[in-house]
Amino acid sequence: MYKSRYLAYSNVVSFLQSTRWNSTNKKLYKLLSKMPLDPKHIAEAQKQRLKLKQKVSKVSPGIVNLQVLGCGAPGTPASVYLFTDQTRYLFNCGEGTQRLAYEHKTKLSCLENIFMTRTSWERIGGLPGICLTMQDVGVPAVSLHGPPGLEELFKAMRRFVILKDMKVDASEYSTGYVYEDHVMTVRYISIKRDTANIEANTTEAQEEEEALVDETDYYAYERKKDYTKQEASSTTGGQNWTRREEQSVMAYICKLKPRLGQLSLEKCVDFGVPAGPLLGQLKNGNDITLPDGRIVKSSDVRAPDDPGPVFIFLDIPSREYFKDFQAKADLFAPYQQGATEASDQAMFVMHFSPLEVMRCDEYRKFNDSFSASTRHIALNEVNGFSGYIAAHRIQHHLNQLDDKMFPLLREENNDYQNPPASDSNLLRSSSLSCLHIRPSKGIDRAQEALLNPTEYLNELDLLPEFKSALTDLKLELLPFHERRSVTLRTEQFPRMIFLGTGSSIPNKTRNVSAILILTNAHSSILLDCGEGTVGQIVRFFGNTQAESVLRSIKAVYISHLHADHHLGLIGLLQVRRKLFGDDCEKVMLFAPEQISYWLRLYDCRFETIQRGYDLVKNADLLESPLNDERLLEMGIKEVATCRVRHCPHSFGLALKMVSLGTHRDTGIEGDVKITYSGDTMPCESLIQLGRDSTVLIHEATMEDELAAEARLKMHSTLSQAIEQGRKMNARYTLLTHFSQRYAKIPRLQPEQHQSGLGTDLGIAFDNMEVTLDDLPALCKFYPALKAMFISHFEEMEQKAIKRGNKKMRLEVSKNDAAYKACSPTR
């Protein structure tokens, strides 16, 4: 008997036909793809996209690519991108999808349809971030397809996911519904959960404390509004707080439209068709009328159409769905072995189902019903590599500077790579490159490994000044390395691990905000929790150790409610619950009180998370810092907050902690005080809170030349962050939260080039671990970092020169206008 083979991989599968893409359309597409993230350009970008959409809506696509953005490995989303020259579709959007799209140069500018198989955070956690980015590049509207609940999700997030320039349509769909456009036809199959044994849990008495309704506009300051005023509530009234559990999932059967057959010029001549635009109409499938009145049908002068292939997306979360899944087997039958036409047999089946479900006999029987030519692709924990190649590349580079502060990432082949005999039908490889599959060639193996450490190190050899800079750095670090050899790094606490050091949106170099502080051998606290934080933990520690680290997180601090600082929280709570069950110790959630509305609504209407945390309001710690037994067990003596100058309900944090391990020649004695700014412009209250800190972790979002923009967006420049540290007499200052304008390395002012960062300053990178003993050495790294990122640094210099020249021209023009206004009239 034939057994299906599962191809598990993490990059690209391209299939189908060839095409000619008009050069004008190419230029227009490239223009749209590079639209700047500036609100004033959004309206123009939307007009251009509508124009392009109308132009290509009648064009049959040629090459159609099926790209696996996320393979479902631990800490990685499972998501698939389907794209043609004109149109884009996304299937599932877990946390980290946006970053992977950026990593693999997947354009979001033409994405207008997102298909979700479930409404669990595992599948939808990346939707908020990706929608914000789509809005910025001028996408006018996006349609969400999937089970009930997607529209309710966006209503719940409307305060921190502001989509004023993009319409989101999230209608409810059921079995039998068909979506159709010029690229493909999609049939929906809703698979329901067997609720016979869970009826008692579907409703719940509403005895819980009502959550605070949050009406704050967290982005009003960017629009120069009075953000202290709250907008009127027009949509919150009548919120349904009845508990609802996921009752159905959605499967999709997609069939591409036929590719038009090749135009035969000989037949056109036989029918008397003159050269010119009539040939183009026939080629596009349109019938024409000749000048003499004769009608020539397109089908008469073209080769037979090439029928489009079929591919299926399937996601069965548990055995509770098997009953309805088996009942609807006849809906899949026309695309299995019994298909009436060979072209109707599924070419691909994309399996989002977990491995334990795929191992069930019922699921195996379903898969065995497909043709031997059908390729089965597993997007779940069977895979081992995440696909974040750039993160590995830069970590190999930084590791050359210091292998302790920048350890290599520990993505490892998991236990599923050597399956038992019963799973011998699973062919998997979690770190494979592009796998090209065509209908005529059944290639079912990877061609090369994705990671190439030798290549990454060779890249450094090509940099002209890096070798000498690295040699100088190693000489300067010798005293620190000697001191390091005396103590065990794993016994030093606190240790700071920077998981996300970028601002606003993630890119391939820096993820959004998250800092893990290990306070003792069994405890840790997380400072902010941006999208993809769990994935960062898995990649830094490896699958096995990541579980113990996730268990060690006893507290999470959220500085404010902008999306890039807390959208990873639900994913963190969900993973902890999945790994450790409902008996897992609750985390202390230090956060603005307003977060309770969002968390309570998600708990009631989507998935249970409330049992995973106890909320401690940041505002309650303004006057009375918290110090209790639970904190002391973590090695934290006191937690205090202050208000900072950013969006409403923004806070800074100060932690007084017990110092463990030997810290010689660091100037640090006794307890340790770590102050975290969150997002803020220069702020006196933060200076007072952080007075005499051991370490200040401060945002440095903007370059110094962009001080006006920093003031508008209520962020700090590089020099302002440094000055904050000196005003509060912080022993060391670490800079983080860098704008994606200078994601690799911040640019110092010319007068700072000689002195560098100074003896008390350091630059944070993703996947960087810092102990107290490392702090004095951080200031030594800047020359080597500059040599490592010299091309990026020179690019920033050129941009700074252009900004300076533009500013000079504006000033000259302004002075000329003033002079003319003051001159006597002739």
Secondary structure in CASP SS format (residue, H / E / C, confidence):
PFRMAT SS
TARGET T0000
AUTHOR 0000-0000-0000
METHOD secondary structure of the structure
MODEL  1
M C 1.00
Y C 1.00
K C 1.00
S C 1.00
R C 1.00
Y E 1.00
L E 1.00
A E 1.00
Y C 1.00
S C 1.00
N C 1.00
V E 1.00
V E 1.00
S E 1.00
F E 1.00
L C 1.00
Q C 1.00
S C 1.00
T C 1.00
R C 1.00
W C 1.00
N C 1.00
S H 1.00
T H 1.00
N H 1.00
K H 1.00
K H 1.00
L H 1.00
Y H 1.00
K H 1.00
L H 1.00
L H 1.00
S H 1.00
K C 1.00
M C 1.00
P C 1.00
L C 1.00
D C 1.00
P H 1.00
K H 1.00
H H 1.00
I H 1.00
A H 1.00
E H 1.00
A H 1.00
Q H 1.00
K H 1.00
Q H 1.00
R H 1.00
L H 1.00
K H 1.00
L H 1.00
K H 1.00
Q H 1.00
K H 1.00
V H 1.00
S C 1.00
K C 1.00
V C 1.00
S C 1.00
P C 1.00
G C 1.00
I C 1.00
V E 1.00
N E 1.00
L E 1.00
Q E 1.00
V E 1.00
L E 1.00
G E 1.00
C E 1.00
G C 1.00
A C 1.00
P C 1.00
G C 1.00
T C 1.00
P C 1.00
A E 1.00
S E 1.00
V E 1.00
Y E 1.00
L E 1.00
F E 1.00
T C 1.00
D C 1.00
Q C 1.00
T C 1.00
R E 1.00
Y E 1.00
L E 1.00
F E 1.00
N C 1.00
C C 1.00
G C 1.00
E C 1.00
G C 1.00
T H 1.00
Q H 1.00
R H 1.00
L H 1.00
A H 1.00
Y H 1.00
E H 1.00
H C 1.00
K C 1.00
T C 1.00
K C 1.00
L C 1.00
S C 1.00
C C 1.00
L E 1.00
E E 1.00
N E 1.00
I E 1.00
F E 1.00
M C 1.00
T C 1.00
R C 1.00
T C 1.00
S C 1.00
W H 1.00
E H 1.00
R H 1.00
I H 1.00
G C 1.00
G C 1.00
L H 1.00
P H 1.00
G H 1.00
I H 1.00
C H 1.00
L H 1.00
T H 1.00
M H 1.00
Q H 1.00
D H 1.00
V C 1.00
G C 1.00
V C 1.00
P C 1.00
A E 1.00
V E 1.00
S E 1.00
L E 1.00
H E 1.00
G C 1.00
P C 1.00
P C 1.00
G C 1.00
L H 1.00
E H 1.00
E H 1.00
L H 1.00
F H 1.00
K H 1.00
A H 1.00
M C 1.00
R C 1.00
R C 1.00
F C 1.00
V C 1.00
I C 1.00
L C 1.00
K C 1.00
D C 1.00
M C 1.00
K E 1.00
V E 1.00
D E 1.00
A E 1.00
S C 1.00
E C 1.00
Y C 1.00
S C 1.00
T C 1.00
G C 1.00
Y C 1.00
V E 1.00
Y E 1.00
E E 1.00
D C 1.00
H C 1.00
V C 1.00
M E 1.00
T E 1.00
V E 1.00
R E 1.00
Y E 1.00
I E 1.00
S E 1.00
I E 1.00
K E 1.00
R C 1.00
D C 1.00
T C 1.00
A C 1.00
N C 1.00
I C 1.00
E H 1.00
A H 1.00
N H 1.00
T C 1.00
T C 1.00
E C 1.00
A C 1.00
Q C 1.00
E C 1.00
E C 1.00
E C 1.00
E C 1.00
A C 1.00
L C 1.00
V C 1.00
D C 1.00
E C 1.00
T C 1.00
D C 1.00
Y C 1.00
Y C 1.00
A H 1.00
Y H 1.00
E H 1.00
R H 1.00
K C 1.00
K C 1.00
D C 1.00
Y C 1.00
T C 1.00
K C 1.00
Q C 1.00
E C 1.00
A C 1.00
S C 1.00
S C 1.00
T C 1.00
T C 1.00
G C 1.00
G C 1.00
Q C 1.00
N C 1.00
W C 1.00
T C 1.00
R C 1.00
R C 1.00
E C 1.00
E C 1.00
Q C 1.00
S E 1.00
V E 1.00
M E 1.00
A E 1.00
Y E 1.00
I E 1.00
C E 1.00
K E 1.00
L E 1.00
K C 1.00
P C 1.00
R E 1.00
L C 1.00
G C 1.00
Q C 1.00
L E 1.00
S C 1.00
L H 1.00
E H 1.00
K H 1.00
C H 1.00
V H 1.00
D H 1.00
F C 1.00
G C 1.00
V C 1.00
P C 1.00
A C 1.00
G C 1.00
P H 1.00
L H 1.00
L H 1.00
G H 1.00
Q H 1.00
L H 1.00
K H 1.00
N C 1.00
G C 1.00
N C 1.00
D C 1.00
I E 1.00
T E 1.00
L C 1.00
P C 1.00
D C 1.00
G C 1.00
R C 1.00
I E 1.00
V E 1.00
K C 1.00
S H 1.00
S H 1.00
D H 1.00
V H 1.00
R E 1.00
A C 1.00
P C 1.00
D C 1.00
D E 1.00
P C 1.00
G C 1.00
P C 1.00
V E 1.00
F E 1.00
I E 1.00
F E 1.00
L E 1.00
D C 1.00
I C 1.00
P C 1.00
S C 1.00
R H 1.00
E H 1.00
Y H 1.00
F H 1.00
K H 1.00
D H 1.00
F H 1.00
Q H 1.00
A H 1.00
K C 1.00
A H 1.00
D H 1.00
L H 1.00
F H 1.00
A H 1.00
P H 1.00
Y H 1.00
Q C 1.00
Q C 1.00
G C 1.00
A C 1.00
T C 1.00
E C 1.00
A H 1.00
S H 1.00
D H 1.00
Q C 1.00
A E 1.00
M E 1.00
F E 1.00
V E 1.00
M E 1.00
H E 1.00
F C 1.00
S C 1.00
P C 1.00
L H 1.00
E H 1.00
V H 1.00
M H 1.00
R C 1.00
C C 1.00
D H 1.00
E H 1.00
Y H 1.00
R H 1.00
K H 1.00
F H 1.00
N H 1.00
D H 1.00
S C 1.00
F C 1.00
S C 1.00
A C 1.00
S C 1.00
T C 1.00
R E 1.00
H E 1.00
I E 1.00
A E 1.00
L C 1.00
N C 1.00
E C 1.00
V C 1.00
N C 1.00
G C 1.00
F C 1.00
S C 1.00
G C 1.00
Y C 1.00
I H 1.00
A H 1.00
A H 1.00
H H 1.00
R H 1.00
I H 1.00
Q H 1.00
H H 1.00
H H 1.00
L H 1.00
N H 1.00
Q C 1.00
L C 1.00
D C 1.00
D C 1.00
K C 1.00
M C 1.00
F C 1.00
P C 1.00
L C 1.00
L C 1.00
R C 1.00
E C 1.00
E C 1.00
N C 1.00
N C 1.00
D H 1.00
Y H 1.00
Q H 1.00
N C 1.00
P C 1.00
P C 1.00
A H 1.00
S H 1.00
D H 1.00
S C 1.00
N C 1.00
L E 1.00
L E 1.00
R E 1.00
S C 1.00
S C 1.00
S C 1.00
L E 1.00
S C 1.00
C C 1.00
L C 1.00
H C 1.00
I C 1.00
R E 1.00
P C 1.00
S C 1.00
K E 1.00
G C 1.00
I C 1.00
D C 1.00
R C 1.00
A C 1.00
Q C 1.00
E C 1.00
A E 1.00
L C 1.00
L C 1.00
N C 1.00
P H 1.00
T H 1.00
E H 1.00
Y H 1.00
L H 1.00
N H 1.00
E H 1.00
L H 1.00
D H 1.00
L C 1.00
L C 1.00
P C 1.00
E C 1.00
F H 1.00
K H 1.00
S H 1.00
A H 1.00
L H 1.00
T H 1.00
D H 1.00
L H 1.00
K H 1.00
L H 1.00
E H 1.00
L H 1.00
L H 1.00
P H 1.00
F H 1.00
H H 1.00
E H 1.00
R H 1.00
R H 1.00
S C 1.00
V C 1.00
T C 1.00
L C 1.00
R H 1.00
T H 1.00
E H 1.00
Q C 1.00
F E 1.00
P C 1.00
R E 1.00
M E 1.00
I E 1.00
F E 1.00
L E 1.00
G E 1.00
T C 1.00
G E 1.00
S C 1.00
S C 1.00
I C 1.00
P C 1.00
N C 1.00
K C 1.00
T C 1.00
R C 1.00
N C 1.00
V C 1.00
S C 1.00
A E 1.00
I E 1.00
L E 1.00
I E 1.00
L E 1.00
T E 1.00
N E 1.00
A C 1.00
H C 1.00
S E 1.00
S E 1.00
I E 1.00
L E 1.00
L E 1.00
D E 1.00
C E 1.00
G C 1.00
E C 1.00
G C 1.00
T H 1.00
V H 1.00
G H 1.00
Q H 1.00
I H 1.00
V H 1.00
R H 1.00
F H 1.00
F H 1.00
G C 1.00
N H 1.00
T H 1.00
Q H 1.00
A H 1.00
E H 1.00
S H 1.00
V H 1.00
L H 1.00
R H 1.00
S H 1.00
I E 1.00
K E 1.00
A E 1.00
V E 1.00
Y E 1.00
I C 1.00
S C 1.00
H C 1.00
L C 1.00
H C 1.00
A H 1.00
D H 1.00
H H 1.00
H H 1.00
L C 1.00
G C 1.00
L H 1.00
I H 1.00
G H 1.00
L H 1.00
L H 1.00
Q H 1.00
V H 1.00
R H 1.00
R H 1.00
K H 1.00
L H 1.00
F H 1.00
G C 1.00
D C 1.00
D C 1.00
C C 1.00
E C 1.00
K C 1.00
V E 1.00
M E 1.00
L E 1.00
F E 1.00
A E 1.00
P C 1.00
E C 1.00
Q C 1.00
I H 1.00
S H 1.00
Y H 1.00
W H 1.00
L H 1.00
R H 1.00
L H 1.00
Y H 1.00
D H 1.00
C H 1.00
R H 1.00
F C 1.00
E C 1.00
T C 1.00
I C 1.00
Q H 1.00
R H 1.00
G H 1.00
Y E 1.00
D E 1.00
L E 1.00
V E 1.00
K E 1.00
N H 1.00
A H 1.00
D H 1.00
L H 1.00
L C 1.00
E C 1.00
S C 1.00
P C 1.00
L E 1.00
N C 1.00
D C 1.00
E H 1.00
R H 1.00
L H 1.00
L H 1.00
E H 1.00
M H 1.00
G C 1.00
I E 1.00
K E 1.00
E E 1.00
V E 1.00
A E 1.00
T E 1.00
C E 1.00
R E 1.00
V C 1.00
R C 1.00
H C 1.00
C C 1.00
P C 1.00
H C 1.00
S C 1.00
F E 1.00
G E 1.00
L E 1.00
A E 1.00
L E 1.00
K E 1.00
M E 1.00
V C 1.00
S C 1.00
L E 1.00
G C 1.00
T C 1.00
H C 1.00
R C 1.00
D C 1.00
T C 1.00
G C 1.00
I C 1.00
E C 1.00
G C 1.00
D C 1.00
V E 1.00
K E 1.00
I E 1.00
T E 1.00
Y E 1.00
S C 1.00
G C 1.00
D C 1.00
T C 1.00
M C 1.00
P C 1.00
C C 1.00
E H 1.00
S H 1.00
L H 1.00
I H 1.00
Q H 1.00
L H 1.00
G C 1.00
R C 1.00
D C 1.00
S C 1.00
T C 1.00
V E 1.00
L E 1.00
I E 1.00
H E 1.00
E E 1.00
A C 1.00
T C 1.00
M E 1.00
E C 1.00
D H 1.00
E H 1.00
L H 1.00
A H 1.00
A H 1.00
E H 1.00
A H 1.00
R H 1.00
L H 1.00
K H 1.00
M C 1.00
H C 1.00
S C 1.00
T E 1.00
L H 1.00
S H 1.00
Q H 1.00
A H 1.00
I H 1.00
E H 1.00
Q H 1.00
G H 1.00
R H 1.00
K H 1.00
M C 1.00
N C 1.00
A C 1.00
R C 1.00
Y E 1.00
T E 1.00
L E 1.00
L E 1.00
T E 1.00
H C 1.00
F E 1.00
S C 1.00
Q H 1.00
R H 1.00
Y H 1.00
A C 1.00
K C 1.00
I C 1.00
P C 1.00
R C 1.00
L C 1.00
Q C 1.00
P H 1.00
E H 1.00
Q H 1.00
H H 1.00
Q C 1.00
S C 1.00
G C 1.00
L C 1.00
G C 1.00
T C 1.00
D C 1.00
L E 1.00
G E 1.00
I E 1.00
A C 1.00
F C 1.00
D C 1.00
N C 1.00
M E 1.00
E E 1.00
V E 1.00
T C 1.00
L H 1.00
D H 1.00
D H 1.00
L H 1.00
P H 1.00
A H 1.00
L H 1.00
C H 1.00
K H 1.00
F C 1.00
Y H 1.00
P H 1.00
A H 1.00
L H 1.00
K H 1.00
A H 1.00
M H 1.00
F C 1.00
I H 1.00
S H 1.00
H H 1.00
F H 1.00
E H 1.00
E H 1.00
M H 1.00
E H 1.00
Q H 1.00
K H 1.00
A H 1.00
I H 1.00
K H 1.00
R H 1.00
G H 1.00
N H 1.00
K H 1.00
K H 1.00
M H 1.00
R H 1.00
L H 1.00
E H 1.00
V H 1.00
S H 1.00
K H 1.00
N H 1.00
D H 1.00
A H 1.00
A H 1.00
Y H 1.00
K H 1.00
A H 1.00
C H 1.00
S C 1.00
P C 1.00
T C 1.00
R C 1.00
END
